[in-house]
Amino acid sequence: SDTEFWDKMQAEWEEMARRNWISENQEAPGQVTISTIEKGYYFHTENPFKDWPGAFEEGLKKMKEGDLPVTILYLEAAILQEPNDAEAWQFLGITQAENENEPAAIVALQR
């Protein structure tokens, strides 16, 4: 319906504003990159799970429950703890795609 379309457009607009789409050489408020290798993927700095033990496993649980935003936070935390965890990057990319954040999904899957 028209209402659903405009609601989705509004949500996408708010997501773009929240992410403050910037060039690769600038840092967005509330976002941080973990290294120059991951250019283009901005992690949430206000992630309450960044020091969570077993963040990857918790992320998988939340994924099964369908809670995509929380899944993303857990997977980002897991990657911040272990930046070379290919499986965590893969699940993060898949989850970002399911959450309709294609730019973040592409960067995560390329990693």
N, CA and C of each residue as an Amber inpcrd file, in Angstrom:
protein
   333
   0.8360000  -1.1900000   0.0000000   0.0000000   0.0000000   0.0000000
   0.8780000   1.2500000   0.0000000   0.2780000   2.3670000  -0.2800000
   1.0040000   3.6370000  -0.2980000   1.5700000   3.9810000   1.0710000
   0.8090000   3.7140000   2.1160000   1.2750000   4.0160000   3.4690000
   2.5200000   3.2080000   3.8060000   2.5230000   1.9370000   3.4760000
   3.6960000   1.0930000   3.7420000   4.9070000   1.5920000   2.9770000
   4.7020000   1.9750000   1.7200000   5.8010000   2.4820000   0.9000000
   6.4260000   3.7190000   1.5420000   5.5820000   4.6860000   1.9380000
   6.1150000   5.9230000   2.5050000   6.7200000   5.6900000   3.8840000
   6.1630000   4.7760000   4.6530000   6.7610000   4.4310000   5.9490000
   8.1550000   3.8450000   5.7530000   8.2950000   2.9780000   4.7350000
   9.6020000   2.3830000   4.4440000  10.5780000   3.4530000   3.9750000
  10.1250000   4.3480000   3.1220000  10.9870000   5.4360000   2.6500000
  11.4420000   6.3100000   3.8110000  10.5450000   6.6060000   4.7330000
  10.8850000   7.4140000   5.9050000  11.9290000   6.7010000   6.7540000
  11.7670000   5.4010000   6.9610000  12.7240000   4.6280000   7.7550000
  14.1000000   4.6240000   7.0930000  14.1330000   4.4800000   5.7700000
  15.4110000   4.5000000   5.0550000  16.0710000   5.8700000   5.1540000
  15.2840000   6.9190000   5.0350000  15.8130000   8.2690000   5.1400000
  16.4100000   8.4940000   6.5250000  15.7120000   8.0560000   7.5630000
  16.2100000   8.2100000   8.9280000  17.4890000   7.4060000   9.1460000
  17.5770000   6.2140000   8.5500000  18.7860000   5.3980000   8.6510000
  19.9590000   6.0960000   7.9790000  19.7250000   6.6920000   6.8120000
  20.7950000   7.4100000   6.1270000  21.2330000   8.6260000   6.9340000
  20.3020000   9.3160000   7.5270000  20.6400000  10.4710000   8.3560000
  21.3990000  10.0320000   9.6040000  20.9860000   8.9080000  10.1980000
  21.6620000   8.3890000  11.3890000  23.0980000   8.0130000  11.0650000
  23.3080000   7.3990000   9.9180000  24.6530000   6.9680000   9.5210000
  25.5090000   8.1330000   9.0570000  24.8600000   9.2890000   8.7720000
  25.5930000  10.4710000   8.3590000  26.5630000  10.1280000   7.2330000
  26.0210000   9.6860000   6.0890000  26.8290000   9.2060000   4.9600000
  27.9280000  10.2060000   4.6620000  29.1780000   9.7670000   4.8710000
  30.3340000  10.6450000   4.7690000  31.3870000  10.0200000   3.8810000
  32.4160000  10.7780000   3.5860000  33.5250000  10.2250000   2.8140000
  34.3410000   9.2940000   3.6950000  35.1710000   8.4710000   3.0780000
  35.9530000   7.4830000   3.8090000  36.9890000   8.0950000   4.7300000
  37.3540000   9.3470000   4.5250000  38.4030000   9.9680000   5.3190000
  37.8770000  10.7410000   6.5170000  36.5740000  10.7400000   6.7170000
  35.9970000  11.4500000   7.8430000  35.3500000  10.4550000   8.7880000
  35.2570000  10.8400000  10.0570000  34.6110000   9.9730000  11.0420000
  33.2310000  10.5280000  11.3630000  32.2470000   9.6640000  11.3510000
  30.8780000  10.0810000  11.6570000  30.6660000  10.0610000  13.1640000
  29.8730000  10.9760000  13.6890000  29.5520000  10.9230000  15.1110000
  28.8420000   9.6040000  15.4350000  29.2720000   8.9390000  16.4760000
  28.6610000   7.6820000  16.8770000  29.1400000   6.4800000  16.0960000
  30.1060000   6.6660000  15.2000000  30.6140000   5.5660000  14.3820000
  32.1410000   5.5670000  14.4680000  32.7460000   4.4190000  14.2900000
  34.2050000   4.3280000  14.2750000  34.6070000   3.1570000  13.4030000
  35.7140000   3.2660000  12.7100000  36.2310000   2.1250000  11.9580000
  37.2940000   1.4620000  12.8020000  37.4840000   0.1450000  12.6250000
  38.4820000  -0.5320000  13.4370000  39.8500000  -0.5340000  12.7820000
  39.9340000  -0.3270000  11.4870000  41.2130000  -0.1960000  10.8030000
  40.9560000   0.2930000   9.3980000  42.0220000   0.6620000   8.7040000
  41.8450000   1.1440000   7.3420000  41.4500000   0.0170000   6.4000000
  41.6700000  -1.2280000   6.7960000  41.2920000  -2.3680000   5.9550000
  39.7770000  -2.4150000   5.7790000  39.0410000  -2.0620000   6.8070000
  37.5780000  -2.1360000   6.7740000  36.9540000  -0.8200000   6.3290000
  37.6020000  -0.0830000   5.4410000  37.0540000   1.1910000   4.9710000
  35.6140000   0.9980000   4.5180000  34.7710000   1.9230000   4.9320000
  33.4020000   1.8770000   4.4900000  32.4640000   1.2130000   5.4790000
  32.9720000   0.4150000   6.4010000  32.0820000  -0.1800000   7.4000000
  32.2470000   0.6010000   8.6970000  31.1730000   1.2060000   9.1240000
  31.2020000   2.0030000  10.3410000  30.5170000   1.2470000  11.4660000
  31.2620000   1.0390000  12.5420000  30.7430000   0.3230000  13.7010000
  30.0630000   1.3150000  14.6440000  29.0340000   0.8410000  15.3410000
  28.3560000   1.6510000  16.3510000  29.2940000   1.8070000  17.5450000
  29.6080000   3.0450000  17.9240000  30.4840000   3.2540000  19.0800000
  29.7200000   3.1100000  20.3900000  28.4300000   3.2740000  20.3400000
  27.6100000   3.1450000  21.5470000  27.0500000   1.7270000  21.6580000
  27.8690000   0.7500000  21.3190000  27.4360000  -0.6490000  21.3390000
  27.5270000  -1.1960000  22.7670000  26.3860000  -1.4970000  23.3890000
  26.4170000  -1.9860000  24.7650000  27.0380000  -3.3820000  24.8970000
  27.2720000  -4.0730000  23.7770000  27.7880000  -5.4380000  23.8180000
  29.2620000  -5.5260000  23.4300000  29.9620000  -4.3780000  23.2860000
  31.3200000  -4.3940000  22.7410000  32.2950000  -5.2360000  23.5610000
  32.0700000  -5.3990000  24.8370000  32.9450000  -6.2230000  25.6840000
  32.2520000  -7.5020000  26.1440000  31.1670000  -7.8580000  25.4950000
  30.3440000  -9.0010000  25.8940000  31.0620000 -10.3110000  25.5810000
  31.3020000 -11.1550000  26.5820000  31.8990000 -12.4650000  26.2890000
  30.8930000 -13.3250000  25.5100000  31.3500000 -13.9860000  24.4740000
  30.4560000 -14.8210000  23.6780000  29.5140000 -14.0100000  22.8080000
  29.9660000 -12.8380000  22.3570000  29.1050000 -11.9660000  21.5560000
  28.6590000 -12.6490000  20.2590000  29.5480000 -13.4340000  19.6340000
  29.1870000 -14.1020000  18.3850000  28.0290000 -15.0740000  18.6080000
  28.1250000 -15.8950000  19.6460000  27.0760000 -16.8730000  19.9390000
  25.7530000 -16.1840000  20.2800000  25.8400000 -15.0820000  21.0340000
  24.6260000 -14.3290000  21.3580000  24.0070000 -13.7470000  20.0860000
  24.8570000 -13.2890000  19.1810000  24.3730000 -12.7600000  17.9110000
  23.6190000 -13.8020000  17.1110000  24.1590000 -15.0230000  17.1000000
  23.4790000 -16.1070000  16.3790000  22.1200000 -16.4170000  17.0010000
  22.0380000 -16.3580000  18.3300000  20.7540000 -16.5880000  19.0080000
  19.7410000 -15.5140000  18.6040000  20.1900000 -14.2670000  18.6340000
  19.2880000 -13.1630000  18.2870000  18.8830000 -13.2310000  16.8160000
  19.7790000 -13.7290000  15.9670000  19.4520000 -13.8890000  14.5470000
  18.3100000 -14.8890000  14.3920000  18.3950000 -16.0010000  15.1170000
  17.3280000 -17.0120000  15.0420000  16.0020000 -16.4670000  15.5500000
  16.0730000 -15.5270000  16.5110000  14.8600000 -14.9030000  17.0460000
  14.3180000 -13.8230000  16.1020000  15.1170000 -13.4400000  15.1030000
  14.6790000 -12.4390000  14.1420000  14.9180000 -10.9990000  14.5630000
  15.7090000 -10.7890000  15.6160000  15.9960000  -9.4420000  16.1150000
  17.2390000  -8.9100000  15.4030000  17.0560000  -8.3820000  14.1940000
  18.1810000  -7.9750000  13.3530000  19.0250000  -6.8480000  13.9440000
  18.4430000  -5.7600000  14.4820000  19.2920000  -4.6990000  15.0250000
  20.1890000  -5.1730000  16.1680000  19.6570000  -5.9970000  17.0580000
  20.4740000  -6.5000000  18.1680000  21.4990000  -7.5080000  17.6620000
  21.1220000  -8.3230000  16.6780000  22.0630000  -9.2560000  16.0600000
  23.2610000  -8.4960000  15.5130000  23.0000000  -7.3960000  14.8220000
  24.0810000  -6.5920000  14.2400000  25.0090000  -6.0750000  15.3330000
  24.4500000  -5.5990000  16.4300000  25.2910000  -5.1080000  17.5260000
  26.1730000  -6.2130000  18.0980000  25.6060000  -7.3970000  18.3070000
  26.3990000  -8.5160000  18.8300000  27.4950000  -8.9230000  17.8430000
  27.1640000  -9.0030000  16.5510000  28.1620000  -9.4080000  15.5610000
  29.2520000  -8.3520000  15.4100000  28.8740000  -7.0870000  15.4760000
  29.8940000  -6.0420000  15.4420000  30.8120000  -6.1610000  16.6610000
  30.2330000  -6.4390000  17.8130000  31.0440000  -6.6200000  19.0220000
  32.0060000  -7.7930000  18.8560000  31.5160000  -8.8800000  18.2860000
  32.3650000 -10.0540000  18.0650000  33.5330000  -9.7090000  17.1460000
  33.2740000  -8.9140000  16.1160000  34.3230000  -8.5360000  15.1740000
  35.3040000  -7.5580000  15.8130000  34.8120000  -6.6610000  16.6430000
  35.7250000  -5.7560000  17.3450000  36.6550000  -6.5380000  18.2680000
  36.1450000  -7.6460000  18.8290000  36.9680000  -8.4910000  19.6940000
  37.9220000  -9.3630000  18.8910000  37.4950000  -9.8030000  17.7090000
  38.2980000 -10.6790000  16.8460000  38.1280000 -10.2210000  15.3960000
  38.9080000  -9.1980000  14.9690000  38.7120000  -8.5890000  13.6540000
  38.8920000  -9.5330000  12.4570000  39.5780000 -10.6360000  12.6250000
  39.8150000 -11.5510000  11.5020000  38.8660000 -12.7420000  11.4780000
  37.7710000 -12.6740000  12.2250000  36.8090000 -13.7750000  12.2780000
  35.9270000 -13.7270000  11.0240000  36.3030000 -14.5100000  10.0250000
  35.5970000 -14.5080000   8.7390000  34.1310000 -14.8940000   8.8940000
  33.8530000 -15.8360000   9.7740000  32.4630000 -16.2740000   9.9640000
  31.6050000 -15.1430000  10.5380000  32.1570000 -14.3930000  11.4820000
  31.4110000 -13.2620000  12.0490000  31.1500000 -12.2000000  10.9800000
  32.1540000 -11.9250000  10.1390000  31.9710000 -10.9770000   9.0410000
  30.8770000 -11.4740000   8.0850000  30.8900000 -12.7600000   7.7900000
  29.8920000 -13.3290000   6.8870000  28.4800000 -13.1630000   7.4500000
  28.2910000 -13.5380000   8.7140000  26.9650000 -13.4130000   9.3180000
  26.5510000 -11.9530000   9.4470000  27.5140000 -11.0640000   9.7220000
  27.1940000  -9.6410000   9.7800000  26.7120000  -9.1560000   8.4180000
  27.3960000  -9.5670000   7.3540000  26.9810000  -9.1730000   6.0120000
  25.5900000  -9.6740000   5.6640000  25.3310000 -10.9200000   5.9910000
  24.0130000 -11.5090000   5.7230000  22.9290000 -10.7660000   6.5090000
  23.2200000 -10.4870000   7.7790000  22.2420000  -9.8080000   8.6190000
  21.9980000  -8.3820000   8.1350000  23.0720000  -7.6920000   7.7310000
  22.8930000  -6.3380000   7.2050000  22.0320000  -6.3720000   5.9340000
  22.2410000  -7.3790000   5.0810000  21.4260000  -7.5070000   3.8680000
  19.9620000  -7.7490000   4.2340000  19.7120000  -8.6260000   5.1910000
  18.3400000  -8.8910000   5.6260000  17.7150000  -7.6490000   6.2390000
  18.5500000  -6.8000000   6.8320000  18.0820000  -5.5630000   7.4510000
  18.0140000  -4.4230000   6.4340000  18.1900000  -4.7650000   5.1450000
  18.1020000  -3.8400000   4.0260000  19.1340000  -2.7200000   4.1010000
  20.3160000  -3.0440000   4.6060000  21.4340000  -2.0950000   4.6210000
  22.5020000  -2.6540000   3.6920000  22.2480000  -2.5430000   2.4010000
  23.1150000  -3.1590000   1.3970000  24.5520000  -2.6440000   1.4180000
  24.7980000  -1.3220000   1.5820000  26.1960000  -0.8780000   1.5990000
  27.0130000  -1.5500000   2.6930000  26.4530000  -1.6290000   3.9030000
  27.1630000  -2.2820000   5.0070000  27.3050000  -3.7780000   4.7440000
  26.2900000  -4.3870000   4.1410000  26.3410000  -5.8200000   3.8300000
  27.4670000  -6.1110000   2.8480000  27.5950000  -5.2950000   1.8300000
  28.6320000  -5.5100000   0.8190000  30.0130000  -5.4140000   1.4370000
  30.2380000  -4.3690000   2.2420000  31.5540000  -4.2030000   2.8600000
  31.8690000  -5.3830000   3.7770000  30.8960000  -5.8040000   4.5820000
  31.1260000  -6.9150000   5.5030000  31.4060000  -8.2130000   4.7400000
  30.6520000  -8.4740000   3.7030000  30.8650000  -9.7010000   2.9270000
  32.1820000  -9.6770000   2.1630000  32.6090000  -8.5120000   1.7160000
  33.9040000  -8.4120000   1.0560000  35.0340000  -8.6820000   2.0370000
  34.8350000  -8.3260000   3.2620000  35.8520000  -8.5280000   4.2970000
  36.0230000 -10.0020000   4.5550000
